[in-house]
């Protein structure tokens, strides 16, 4: 897989940003109450696995990319299912007024 050079520099920078977000999401996940642990851990996993996918894409490692996407797919799907069950619309902020 041939990745243009400019993306080889952008993708690790995006992976570093995702790792920062993953570290920020780790503290609420560790401190979550027993009944509210799934959402913080899904957020942490989303950012952590997304960083690995970005690095795999930057290095051109197709096997690691596919493995990362195989893990990231169910995480994103489960986040969507939980969001829809909670009564929210994906991408649309609910307004009260």
Residue pairs with C-beta under 8 A, 6 or more apart in sequence:
1 60
1 62
1 65
2 60
3 11
3 57
3 58
3 60
7 57
7 58
8 58
8 59
10 58
11 54
11 55
11 57
11 58
12 54
12 55
12 58
14 54
15 50
15 51
15 52
15 54
15 55
15 58
16 51
18 47
18 48
18 50
18 51
18 54
19 47
19 48
19 51
21 47
22 44
22 47
22 48
22 51
25 40
25 43
25 44
25 47
26 44
28 40
28 43
29 37
29 40
29 41
29 43
29 44
32 39
32 40
32 41
38 82
39 79
39 82
42 75
42 78
42 79
42 82
43 79
45 75
46 72
46 75
46 76
46 79
49 68
49 71
49 72
49 75
50 72
52 64
52 68
53 65
53 68
53 69
53 72
55 64
56 64
56 65
56 67
56 68
57 65
80 90
83 90
84 90
88 94
